[in-house]
Every structure is written in structure tokens, then in C-alpha cells.
Amino acid sequence: MDLSASQPDAIALTFARHLVAGDFAAAHQMLTAHLRNTISLEQLQTAYEQMIAIGQELPDQVEVISVLTEWLERQEADWGWVYVAIASSHFAEGVAVVVTTEEDQGMIREITWGRP
């Protein structure tokens, strides 16, 4: 992924769209090496499915709500903190991610599940 062609919000949105589409392998590949070693593909899928279990239908709306480039826990290589809403007409949840740079690529370093 060429950083000049990407932004943290686009990376976070792509990650969330992979989750909603059920493409957990693609979402898992967007994680940093450390996070991929910490969270298995199955754990990623389970965390997402638990988050949306409250809904009576599958989510069909994915939208970036907030982007921060400065925050208290920011690390040197971090590029942005992004909150992406994942919703349907009956429920709203979301995922907050930290996008960092790893080997000149924008990758997900941290995931927080659910609404803030």
C-alpha cells in the first residue's frame, strides 16, 4: 500500500468494510505483524460477530465518524486514530483503530470494539 495514495481514514474504512463483508482474512492482513501474532483470524471474526450480535440484522452501513492525528497514547509511527461506525437500521456499533506505519504501509496497530 503506497502511503502517498492512502489516508488513515481510508485504511480504517477498508478494514471495517472487510469485516462487514465477512472477509476476515483480508481484514486480518491489514493488522501489524505484532497484532496478527496476538489476534488470530478466528479471534478477529469472533470479536466482530460478538459486537454485532445485538443487532436483529446484519450491518449494511459503514462510515468514518472521527479521525484524530494527535492523541495522548500516540506512538511515533502512528498515523491516525479513526472511529468507523458499523450499523444497520436497528443498531449502531463501531470500531476504533489506530493506523500506524509498518514497512512503509498503513497498518492497523490497535482495535477497540464497540461504541465509545
C-alpha positions in Angstrom: 0.0 0.0 0.0 1.5 3.3 -1.1 1.2 5.8 1.8 1.0 8.7 -0.6 -2.2 7.2 -2.0 -3.8 6.5 1.4 -5.0 8.2 4.4 -5.7 6.7 7.9 -9.5 7.1 7.3 -9.4 5.2 4.0 -7.4 2.4 5.6 -9.8 2.2 8.6 -12.8 2.2 6.3 -11.4 -0.6 4.1 -10.7 -2.6 7.3 -14.3 -2.1 8.5 -15.7 -2.9 5.1 -13.8 -6.2 5.1 -15.3 -7.0 8.5 -18.9 -6.3 7.3 -18.3 -8.3 4.1 -17.2 -11.2 6.2 -13.7 -11.1 4.6 -11.9 -11.7 7.8 -8.7 -12.9 6.1 -8.4 -9.6 4.2 -9.1 -7.7 7.5 -6.5 -9.8 9.3 -3.9 -9.0 6.7 -4.3 -5.3 7.5 -3.1 -5.8 11.0 0.5 -5.1 12.0 2.7 -8.2 12.4 2.5 -7.9 16.2 -1.3 -7.7 16.2 -1.6 -10.5 13.7 0.5 -12.6 16.1 -1.6 -11.5 19.0 -5.1 -11.9 17.5 -5.8 -14.9 15.3 -8.1 -14.7 12.3 -10.7 -16.7 14.3 -10.4 -14.3 17.3 -10.9 -11.3 14.9 -14.0 -12.9 13.5 -15.4 -13.8 16.9 -14.8 -10.3 18.3 -16.6 -8.8 15.3 -19.5 -11.2 15.5 -19.9 -10.6 19.2 -20.0 -6.9 18.6 -22.8 -7.1 16.0 -24.8 -9.9 17.8 -27.1 -7.3 19.4 -28.4 -6.4 16.0 -31.5 -8.1 14.5 -30.0 -7.9 11.1 -26.5 -7.7 9.6 -24.9 -4.2 9.3 -25.2 -2.5 5.9 -23.7 0.9 6.8 -20.0 1.7 7.3 -18.9 5.3 7.8 -15.9 7.1 9.2 -17.1 9.3 12.0 -13.9 10.7 13.5 -10.2 11.0 12.8 -7.5 12.2 15.1 -3.9 12.8 14.3 -2.9 13.7 17.8 -4.0 11.8 21.0 -2.4 11.0 24.3 -1.3 7.4 23.6 0.0 8.2 20.1 3.2 6.4 19.3 5.9 7.8 17.0 4.9 5.7 13.9 1.2 6.2 14.4 -0.6 7.9 11.6 -4.1 8.3 12.9 -6.9 7.2 15.3 -10.1 6.5 13.4 -13.6 5.6 14.6 -15.7 3.9 12.0 -19.5 3.3 12.6 -20.8 -0.1 11.6 -24.6 -0.1 11.7 -28.0 -1.1 10.3 -31.4 0.4 10.6 -31.8 -1.3 14.0 -28.5 -0.9 15.7 -25.2 1.1 15.7 -21.8 -0.1 16.8 -18.4 0.7 15.6 -14.7 0.1 15.7 -11.9 2.4 16.7 -8.5 1.7 15.2 -5.0 3.1 15.3 -3.4 3.2 11.9 0.4 3.1 12.0 3.2 2.7 9.5 5.0 -0.6 9.2 7.4 -1.2 6.4 6.1 1.9 4.6 2.5 0.6 4.7 -0.5 1.8 6.7 -1.5 -1.0 9.1 -3.9 -1.4 12.0 -1.9 -1.4 15.3 -4.8 -1.4 17.7 -8.6 -2.2 17.6 -11.2 -1.1 20.1 -14.6 -2.8 19.6 -17.9 -1.1 20.1 -19.1 2.4 20.6 -17.0 4.7 22.7 
